[in-house]
Amino acid sequence: MSLTTPAHAAALFGLIGNTHIEIDGFGFFGNIELERSLEILEPQDEALQVFDEIYLEDALWILSGEIKRRGYLHPQITASISKDNQILWEGVWSEDEVQPEIPRSIEGDSVRFSIHSGILFYYDSIEIKGIPDEITQPTLTFFYPTNRLIVDSDDRYYTPGRFQGGLDSIIGSLRDLGYRRAKVTERNSIKDEATGAVNVTATIDPGPIVFVDTLTIEVESPGPLLIEETNEAGKTVMDTKQEGGFLLKDQKLEDQRFTPAWLLSEVQTIRKNYYTAGYPEVAIERDFEFLERSDERVVVQIKLIVAPGEQIHIADVKFEGTGKTNQALLERQANLKDGELLNRSEVERGRDKLSRLGIFRDIKVNYEDIGGGQWDVIYDASLKRQTAISLIAGVGSFDIVRGGFEIAQRNLWGLAHQSRLTAIQSFKATYADYTYTIPQVFGDDTDFFLSADYLRREEISFDRVEYGGTAGLQRYFSDINTTASAAYSYGLVDAKNTDFAVSPGPTRSLVSSVIFKANKNELDNPVFPTRGWQVFGTSEFAFTQLGGEVNFQRIEVGGAWHHPLDSQGLVLHTGLKHGVVTSVGSASENIPVPKRFFLGGENTVRGYRRDQASPVNSQGQEIGAVSYLLWQGELEQRLTELISVVGFVDAVGNAEQISEYPFNEVLVSVGVGISLRTVVGPLRFEYGHNVKKRTDDPNGTFQVALGFPF
């Protein structure tokens, strides 16, 4: 394949899929993004091979829309369609017209689009009047991102839709505070067609704050009144009575602002209760009566009129588009029974459980009224491809370059079983893993897995070889957003090519252990975290009674916290990890060398190479720690959309023997670096300088890594 165009180069590396579509003129990554926008015109899971006038017209509309959405309001696109490398037609799209016209019934095997974006229109100034002090968010952030030190014209691009979206966000924020009548009274935009500079102004009339005086819920008779009383004593007054063919429920409220979120919560509570009672068509009409009290305060009396509709039972549960998937498995996941009341909430819960099988691209729910107060529930699914192959690539200071592949198979035997084969090779390591998973084994969020793995890696003091098998259960606890697992593992750990004068532990051992893991993640973004936290814990208990040769207990816990310090992209990242490995018997006889802790490298103490920040023996050989405490702090300043600079401190305390717990030696690195945002995570170039080190330790180390360090 020729790499003469960005499109073909990107296709080679798996960024895009169809080499018959070529786009140029909008930058390397811009061309890729534009080509991805055309995927909607292609059939699922296969590349389009034949292109006609309909495809060209649709593609030109999509491309021009995407380019305009980025602030280039007057683009031109030169398009051509070819067959056997001969151009059949070529034309120019400009201002929503194409010249010459595309011939009817034209067909080719490739298309090309050359982008001439034209002038970038950008916000030069923004002036919004009338925003009350309750809105503390800086005005500019409603219109473009300011979470970076350098905000250039590309970040401040202007489109009419973006301007309207910013105004809508301001109005939405005001209504969330109870300014129900907030509106834009004036707006204006002045464009300089020569430079692209746009000056916009607008005036906001927030109006008065609206408070809820009373909430009345009327239920049409005949029909049940299914309203939960959730009010706190002393703050509200509840009254239930029957009058004029309606069941009434009046609620007196105090200091309750009339916000969309509050009203939605009330309506959803009512709707949920009726769904539970088998009323899937419940309708809730809303009626508002505003009572003027002052220029700054208005009260509203809200009436919700509930029409329950007919009570419905389930006639049958059907599954469509599920291929050869086992019917009993689907029924167990949906967990709906013929003849029971139709609860829409339970139907949606069934769809969620079906989705978590991991074999469906999407699932729609349809209903069919068969009369007599009975409906069929129909899950209309679309299956994922049974086999998917992915390429793996990465860089790092230790591995230098690594690459590999992953083969995933889904819905094996029609039972939603899954298998995953991963193989990775680098300059320093070979890794392979095969995992077989049976999802939802108990009809809940518990998966059973079997795995076999192999690892060979050159460590700084020895060559690590590990292989074995694991069987266990993993469960996701949705109510606390936590994943936990318990497993039994049996395998060999081997430290080859060691030349320790006195080995700190066995170099080759069969290890039989039970392993427990838990992880809770509350990050705003798992790849580029700026806010939130996460905690994890891993414990391994090895016993000879389980079939191994050693006894030890290895525990590792840690967490990270991320918090923005201002609105211009300054973020504080902190991490803390602690590990300890102990043994009831002699450590030198029971704790294998590969099970000791070897810190150092691009993700721990960055002034050292991998494994180098661990205890050393009298010959200067790294022998690992039985206990460590690692603290990492990092300040990240985002410069542009893609570039950040960081300053960091990494400190570790190590203990060579458990009697020195938690540590008796401290190593500290400080450093700076540059981080580039990529689609798979930050690409980091960092230098760590060792301010507290041992005599023979390096002064510092340059690191290259892909991914966030902690």
Buried (B, 14 or more C-beta within 10 A) or exposed (E): EEEEBBBBBBBEEEBBBBBBBBBBBBEEBBBBBBBBBBBEBBEEEEBBEEBBBEBBBEBBEBBBEBBBBBBBBBBBBBBBBBBEEEEBBEBBBBEEEBEEEBEEEBEBBBBBBBBBBBBBBBBBEBEBEBBEEEBEEEEBEBBBBBBBBEBEBEBBBBBEEBBEEBBEBBBEBBBBBBBBBBBBEEBEBEBEEEEBBBBBBBBBBBBBBBBBBBBBBBBBEEBBBBBEEEEEEEEBEEEEEEEEEBBBBBBBBEEBBBBEEBBEEBBEEBBBBBBBBBBBBBEBEEEEEBEEEEEEEBBBBBBBBBBBBEBBBBBBBBBEBBEEBBEEBBBBBBBBEEEEBBBBEBBEBBBEBBBBBBBBEEBEEEBEEEEEEBBBBBBBBBBBBEEEEEEBEBBBBBBEEBBBEBBBBBBBEBBBBBBBBBBBBBEBBBBBBBBBBBBBEEEEBBBBBBBBBBBBBBBBBBBBBBBBEBEBBBBBEEEEEBBBBEBBBBBBBBBEEBEBEEBBBBBBBBBBBBBBBBBBBEBEEEEBBBEBBBBBBBBBBBBEEBEBBBBBBBBBBBBBBBEBEEBBBBBBBBBBBBBBBBBEEEBEEBBBBBBBBBBBBBBBBBBBBBBBBBBBBEEEBBBBBBBBBBBBBBBBBBBBBBBBBBBBBBBBBBBBBBEBEBBBBEBBBBBBBBBEBEEEBBBBBBBBBBBBBEEEBEEBBEBBBBBBBB
